[in-house]
Amino acid sequence: MPSTGIDRSGPGLVRDLELLEVLAANDAAHGGIGTVRIAQLVNRDKGQVSRSLRTLEREHLVERDPMTREYRLGWRVYALAARSSAGRLLQVAPAIIRELVADLDETVHLCTLQGLDVLTVLSFAPLRESRGGWEGRCVPAACTSAGRVLLADVPLATIRSHFGPDHFTLVGPRQRVHNAVELYEEVAATRERGYAIVDEEFEANLVGASAPVRDFRGQVVAAINVSGSKSSLGSRLEEAGQSVARCAFEISQRMSGYVDLAPASGGKPS
């Protein structure tokens, strides 16, 4: 195998990783950090740090802004993380979700966005009911709490161009979102609050709450959703939203490495 130029003999690799950790910890992806500041943070000689950064830049593990000359993490780091993100999510989430199921005594779903629909990846039901067979099935994103959470990073222009009138017709009796602009406003409110709730917007007698799971970049990669009948969950929907938000936050932390970190009808995601 040809050499990549990175010293993997031991101390050199440790020093390279130290630089990457500094860039990640200081949120360099949203701006950048100069060589002098990086050298101060790792307590190393500026010239040595500069040479290491140039090597990492050749491997696309870091990149340098041509205007500010500041460094941030490179595309290769994100590509590697994206490849492992899904596996990490499926490894971390189930145990935490089961605790939420036990706490709320309702069905909880792990969902992702597939096109303009919400795909249920995993479902966990309390002992009193069956799982309902929702794994692998899709529901519209526009009128579900999971969808509004999963759309958190999507700009208004994209929502307006993708969500037409047809996406707001098959809804429940208490519809609050009727067009793309109202959907974006609801998504923005959800982002501010930290979780979304729907009360018979998707289907009669069905309520739900969802919160976002974020990766190490802070981007939404999944939603944790609790759903149940209005008679069972409706009176504690806000409380359920807060519980779901705590669950999603814990999964996000563990995904990022910062942690020592349903009704008789079948628990349909809402």
GIBELKA-V347580 format. One record per pair of residues at least 4 apart in sequence whose ideal C-beta (glycine too) atoms are under 8 Angstrom apart, sorted by the first residue. I is the first residue (numbers start at 1). J is the second residue. D is the distance in Angstrom with one decimal. If there is no record, write none. Layout:
I J D
I J D
//
This chain:
4 59 5.6
5 55 5.4
5 58 6.0
5 59 6.6
6 12 7.6
6 13 6.9
6 16 6.0
6 55 6.2
6 56 7.3
6 59 6.1
7 11 7.9
7 12 2.7
7 13 6.0
7 15 7.9
7 16 7.0
8 12 7.1
8 13 4.8
9 13 7.0
10 14 6.9
11 15 6.3
12 16 6.5
13 17 6.3
14 18 6.4
15 19 6.9
15 42 7.8
15 44 7.5
15 52 6.3
16 20 6.7
16 52 6.0
16 55 7.6
16 56 6.2
16 61 7.9
17 21 6.2
18 22 6.6
18 42 5.4
19 23 6.6
19 38 6.5
19 42 6.6
19 49 6.9
19 52 5.9
19 53 6.5
19 56 6.7
19 62 7.4
20 24 6.3
20 56 7.3
20 61 6.6
20 62 7.3
20 73 6.9
20 77 6.9
21 25 5.9
22 26 6.1
22 28 8.0
22 33 7.3
22 38 5.8
22 41 5.0
22 42 6.0
23 28 4.2
23 29 7.9
23 33 6.4
23 38 7.5
23 62 6.5
23 71 6.3
23 72 6.1
23 73 5.2
24 28 7.2
24 29 7.9
24 73 6.2
24 216 7.3
26 33 5.6
26 41 7.3
27 31 7.4
28 32 5.5
28 33 4.9
28 70 7.5
28 71 6.5
28 72 4.1
28 73 6.2
29 72 5.2
29 73 5.5
29 217 6.5
31 70 6.9
31 72 7.3
32 64 7.9
32 65 5.2
32 68 5.7
32 70 2.8
32 71 5.8
32 72 4.8
33 37 5.1
33 38 5.4
33 41 7.9
33 70 5.6
33 71 5.8
33 72 7.4
34 38 6.9
34 68 7.8
34 69 6.8
34 70 5.1
34 71 7.5
35 39 6.2
35 46 6.1
35 49 6.0
35 50 5.2
35 53 6.5
35 69 7.9
35 71 7.2
36 40 6.6
36 46 6.0
37 41 6.4
38 42 6.4
38 49 5.6
38 53 7.3
38 71 6.8
39 43 7.9
39 44 5.5
39 45 6.7
39 46 4.3
39 48 7.9
39 49 4.4
42 49 6.7
44 48 5.5
44 49 5.3
45 49 6.8
46 50 6.1
47 51 6.6
48 52 6.5
49 53 6.2
50 54 6.5
51 55 6.7
52 56 6.4
53 57 6.1
53 62 6.0
53 64 7.6
53 71 5.8
54 58 6.8
55 59 7.0
56 61 4.4
56 62 4.4
56 74 7.4
57 61 7.5
57 62 5.3
57 63 6.4
57 64 6.0
57 71 7.7
57 74 7.1
59 74 7.8
59 76 6.6
60 74 4.5
60 75 5.7
60 76 4.1
61 73 7.5
61 74 5.0
61 76 5.3
61 77 5.7
62 71 5.1
62 72 6.9
62 73 6.2
62 74 4.8
62 77 7.9
63 71 7.1
63 72 6.1
63 73 7.6
63 74 4.4
63 75 7.2
64 69 6.2
64 70 7.0
64 71 5.4
65 69 6.5
65 70 5.2
65 71 7.8
65 72 7.2
73 77 4.7
73 78 6.9
74 78 7.8
75 79 6.0
76 80 6.5
77 81 6.4
78 82 6.1
78 217 7.1
79 83 6.7
80 84 6.8
81 85 6.0
81 215 7.1
81 216 6.2
81 217 7.9
84 88 5.6
85 89 6.3
85 215 5.5
85 221 6.1
85 255 7.2
86 90 6.6
87 91 6.2
88 92 6.0
88 255 5.6
89 93 5.6
89 110 7.7
89 213 6.9
89 221 6.7
89 222 6.0
89 251 7.4
89 255 6.2
90 94 7.4
90 121 7.7
90 122 7.5
92 96 7.0
92 251 5.7
92 254 4.6
92 255 5.9
93 97 5.6
93 110 5.5
93 122 7.2
93 213 7.5
93 222 7.6
93 224 7.8
93 251 5.2
94 98 6.3
94 122 6.8
94 124 7.2
95 99 7.1
96 100 6.9
96 247 5.7
96 250 5.5
96 251 5.4
96 254 7.7
97 101 6.4
97 108 5.1
97 110 6.4
97 122 7.4
97 124 5.2
97 224 6.7
97 247 6.7
98 102 6.5
98 124 5.7
99 103 6.3
99 247 7.5
100 104 6.1
100 108 5.3
100 224 7.3
100 226 7.0
100 243 6.3
100 244 6.9
100 247 4.6
101 105 7.4
101 106 7.0
101 107 7.2
101 108 5.0
101 124 4.9
101 125 7.0
101 126 5.6
102 126 7.5
103 243 6.3
104 108 7.3
104 226 5.8
104 233 7.7
104 240 5.8
104 243 6.2
105 126 4.9
105 128 7.3
106 126 6.6
106 226 5.2
106 227 7.1
106 228 4.3
106 232 6.9
106 233 5.7
106 240 7.3
106 262 5.5
106 263 8.0
106 267 7.2
107 123 6.3
107 124 6.9
107 125 4.5
107 126 7.0
107 129 7.1
107 131 7.4
107 132 6.7
107 226 7.1
107 227 6.1
107 228 6.6
107 262 2.5
107 263 7.6
107 266 7.7
107 267 2.6
108 123 7.4
108 124 5.1
108 224 6.6
108 225 6.8
108 226 5.0
108 244 7.8
108 247 7.9
109 120 5.0
109 121 7.9
109 122 7.0
109 123 5.0
109 124 7.8
109 134 6.5
109 146 7.2
109 224 7.5
109 225 4.4
109 226 7.8
109 227 7.0
109 267 7.4
109 269 4.4
110 120 7.4
110 121 4.8
110 122 4.3
110 123 7.7
110 222 6.0
110 223 7.7
110 224 6.4
110 225 7.9
111 118 5.0
111 119 6.4
111 120 5.5
111 121 6.4
111 146 4.4
111 150 6.9
111 210 7.4
111 222 6.4
111 223 4.5
111 224 7.8
111 225 5.5
111 269 6.0
112 118 7.6
112 119 5.3
112 121 5.7
112 150 7.0
112 221 7.2
112 222 5.2
112 223 7.5
113 117 7.6
113 118 6.6
113 119 7.3
113 141 6.6
113 147 7.5
113 150 4.1
113 151 7.3
114 118 7.4
114 119 4.1
114 138 6.1
116 140 7.2
116 141 5.5
116 142 7.6
116 162 6.1
116 163 6.8
116 167 6.6
117 138 3.8
117 139 6.4
117 140 6.1
117 141 5.8
117 147 7.8
118 138 6.4
118 139 5.2
118 140 7.4
118 141 5.2
118 144 5.6
118 146 4.6
118 147 4.9
118 150 6.5
118 223 7.3
118 269 6.4
119 136 7.5
119 137 7.6
119 138 5.2
120 134 4.6
120 135 5.6
120 136 6.9
120 137 5.7
120 138 7.7
120 139 7.8
120 269 5.3
121 135 6.9
121 222 7.4
122 135 6.2
123 131 5.1
123 132 6.6
123 134 5.0
123 135 5.3
123 267 6.4
123 269 7.9
124 131 7.5
125 129 5.2
125 130 6.4
125 131 4.6
125 132 6.6
125 262 5.6
125 267 5.5
126 262 7.5
129 262 6.0
129 263 7.4
129 264 6.4
129 266 7.4
129 267 6.8
130 266 6.7
131 135 7.5
131 266 7.6
131 267 7.0
132 262 6.2
132 265 7.4
132 266 2.6
132 267 4.6
132 268 6.7
133 137 7.5
133 266 6.7
134 266 6.9
134 267 6.7
134 268 6.2
134 269 6.0
139 144 5.7
139 146 7.9
139 147 7.7
139 202 7.0
139 268 7.4
139 269 6.0
139 270 7.9
140 144 6.6
140 147 6.8
140 167 6.2
140 170 6.6
140 202 7.8
141 146 7.6
141 147 2.9
141 148 7.5
141 150 6.5
141 151 6.3
141 167 8.0
142 147 6.0
142 163 5.8
142 167 4.7
142 168 5.9
142 177 6.4
142 183 5.5
143 147 7.2
143 168 7.1
143 170 7.7
143 171 4.6
143 172 7.3
143 175 7.0
143 177 6.5
143 198 7.1
143 201 5.1
143 202 4.9
144 148 7.0
144 198 6.3
144 201 7.8
144 202 5.3
144 208 6.9
144 210 7.6
144 225 7.8
144 269 6.6
144 270 5.5
145 149 6.5
145 190 7.9
145 195 7.7
145 196 3.9
145 197 5.7
145 198 4.6
145 208 4.8
145 209 5.7
145 210 3.9
145 223 7.9
145 225 6.3
145 270 6.2
146 150 6.2
146 196 7.7
146 208 7.4
146 210 4.3
146 223 4.3
146 225 4.3
146 269 5.6
146 270 7.6
147 151 6.2
148 152 7.8
148 183 7.5
148 186 5.6
148 187 5.2
148 190 4.9
148 196 4.3
148 198 7.9
148 210 7.3
149 190 6.1
149 195 7.2
149 196 5.2
149 210 4.5
149 211 6.2
149 212 4.7
149 220 6.8
149 223 4.3
149 225 8.0
150 212 7.4
150 220 6.0
150 222 7.7
150 223 5.2
151 159 6.7
151 183 7.6
151 187 4.9
152 187 6.1
152 190 6.7
152 191 4.9
152 212 5.7
152 220 4.9
153 219 5.7
153 220 5.4
154 158 5.0
154 159 5.6
154 187 7.3
155 159 7.2
156 160 6.0
156 180 7.9
156 181 7.5
156 184 4.7
157 161 6.3
158 162 6.1
159 163 5.5
159 180 5.1
159 183 5.9
159 184 4.9
159 187 7.4
160 180 4.5
160 181 7.0
160 184 7.5
162 180 7.9
163 167 4.7
163 168 7.5
163 179 7.9
163 180 4.4
163 183 6.0
164 180 7.7
165 169 7.0
165 179 7.4
168 175 7.5
168 177 6.5
168 178 5.4
168 179 6.3
168 183 7.8
171 175 4.4
171 201 5.9
171 202 6.5
172 200 4.5
172 201 5.1
172 202 5.2
172 203 4.8
172 204 5.4
172 206 6.9
173 200 5.6
173 204 5.4
174 199 5.8
174 200 4.2
174 201 5.6
175 201 5.6
176 182 7.5
176 186 7.2
176 201 6.0
177 182 4.7
177 183 5.0
177 186 5.4
177 201 7.3
178 182 5.6
179 183 7.0
180 184 6.4
181 185 6.5
182 186 6.3
183 187 6.3
184 188 6.3
185 189 6.5
186 190 6.3
186 196 7.5
187 191 6.4
188 192 6.6
189 193 6.2
190 194 7.9
190 195 6.9
190 196 4.1
193 241 7.9
194 211 6.4
194 245 4.8
195 209 5.8
195 210 6.4
195 211 4.2
195 241 4.1
195 242 7.0
195 244 5.8
195 245 4.4
195 248 7.9
196 209 6.8
196 210 5.1
196 211 7.6
196 241 7.5
197 207 7.4
197 208 7.1
197 209 4.7
197 210 8.0
197 237 5.3
197 238 6.9
197 240 7.9
197 241 5.1
198 202 5.9
198 207 6.6
198 208 5.4
198 209 7.9
198 270 5.5
199 207 5.1
199 230 7.3
199 234 6.8
199 237 6.6
200 204 5.7
200 205 6.7
200 206 6.4
200 207 6.6
200 230 6.4
201 270 7.8
202 206 5.9
202 208 7.4
202 268 8.0
202 270 4.7
203 268 7.0
203 270 7.0
205 229 5.5
205 230 5.0
205 231 7.5
205 263 7.8
205 265 8.0
206 227 6.4
206 228 7.8
206 229 6.8
206 230 7.1
206 263 7.4
206 265 7.6
206 268 6.2
206 270 4.9
207 227 7.0
207 228 6.5
207 229 7.5
207 230 5.2
207 233 5.3
207 234 5.1
207 237 5.5
207 270 6.4
208 225 5.9
208 226 6.4
208 227 3.8
208 228 7.5
208 233 7.8
208 269 6.7
208 270 3.1
209 225 7.2
209 226 5.4
209 227 8.0
209 237 6.0
209 240 4.7
209 241 3.8
209 244 5.1
210 223 4.7
210 224 6.4
210 225 4.2
210 226 7.6
210 241 8.0
210 244 6.3
211 223 6.9
211 224 5.5
211 241 7.1
211 244 4.5
211 245 4.0
211 247 7.1
211 248 3.8
211 249 7.5
212 220 4.4
212 222 7.6
212 223 6.0
212 248 5.9
212 252 7.7
213 220 7.0
213 221 5.8
213 222 4.1
213 223 6.7
213 224 6.4
213 248 5.0
213 251 5.1
213 252 5.3
213 255 6.9
214 218 5.3
214 219 6.1
214 220 5.7
214 221 6.7
214 252 4.6
214 255 7.7
214 256 7.7
215 219 5.5
215 221 4.9
215 252 7.6
215 255 6.0
215 256 6.8
216 255 7.1
216 256 4.2
216 257 7.1
221 255 7.8
222 251 8.0
223 248 7.5
224 244 5.3
224 247 5.3
224 248 4.5
224 251 7.0
225 244 7.2
225 269 4.9
225 270 7.1
226 233 7.3
226 240 5.3
226 243 7.6
226 244 5.4
227 233 7.4
227 262 5.9
227 263 7.7
227 267 5.9
227 268 5.9
227 269 5.4
227 270 4.2
228 232 4.6
228 233 3.6
228 262 5.2
228 263 4.9
228 267 6.9
229 233 6.6
229 234 7.7
229 263 3.6
229 264 7.1
229 265 6.9
230 234 3.9
232 263 5.9
233 237 6.1
233 240 6.2
233 263 7.9
236 240 5.7
237 241 6.5
238 242 6.7
239 243 6.5
240 244 6.2
241 245 6.3
242 246 6.7
243 247 6.5
244 248 6.2
245 249 6.2
246 250 6.5
247 251 6.6
248 252 6.2
249 253 6.4
250 254 6.5
250 259 7.2
250 261 6.7
251 255 6.1
252 256 6.3
253 258 4.9
253 259 4.3
253 261 4.0
254 258 7.9
254 259 4.8
254 261 4.1
256 261 7.8
257 261 7.5
262 266 6.4
262 267 2.1
262 268 7.3
263 267 6.3
263 268 7.9
//
